[in-house]
Amino acid sequence: MATDLNSVVLIGRLTRDPEFKMAGQSSLVNISIANNRTYTVNNEKKEEVSYFDCVIWGKLAEIMRDYGKKGTQVMVQGRLEQDTWDGQDGKKMSRIKVRVDNFQLLGSKPSGGSSSSSQSSNENSYSSSSNGSSMNEVSVDDIF
């Protein structure tokens, strides 16, 4: 019997304020994380940015809505999910996103203004205890 693994851990910054929605009785929030990578090629420093769409459900969504802001550094743990649907032209469409099970607010957004030591030193961890079965009752259009 094969054992498969689908696990994601990302650290990056929110590219926008969280987008909160209600899907039936369930709360959800969509976020996008920018993850920076620096590397060297032929003694030349290069930078690369990747963007990841994430969805958070339930109480965690409400916490992210209340405390997550554009530019805030976060760590998310979860798994990859693929949504598939039929496009307007009848073609099969798909999208990969991160289904977040846990997250941690790592600090405040970088700014040239005053810094709040209470936020940057106060890391908050949040974890989901639900199995996420409510997602199966919602269409892709309700989420994005």
Steps between C-alpha positions, in 0.01 A plus 500: 500500500643837397503785745466840338591832655343837428647758735594865450680749723548855372634819652428822318308825509132561430465671161161652593262518793315170557178460298234370740188317378220291639427175314178370646565476873879488460745789516783509251774740409717515189856627531795523268856458625813634332802279565842644416802296398853633459766301318831551323591417138853573377566721804191706418230527765152432364157524658184313418150544640230233496137564586274243665122515536376359829159432654426484872173367645304535825625676811847532346347707219349739752834536681683572174231753403546681832881496524646448153579810298680562173876467556476291817747213506330164560588134513231265368481122522257300297457296187462558128152472352398502137169652398360401162204644312366551150588840354255716307637357178447142624870433565607332821665753730702441813684690768732394782473675835620441855233383745630647828467289816726713723656843480723723704520878484873568502510876521381826363540620145824674406459876506702815503288641784482417864526139599286329759714276714192336650396354163843401373596325822157345558479200269158336494433142393159378384396146418191334359347215693224428249524251217382758246203297376304819433718570194339210313164677520617819327563571134819654364304815410416554867868484596672716238 
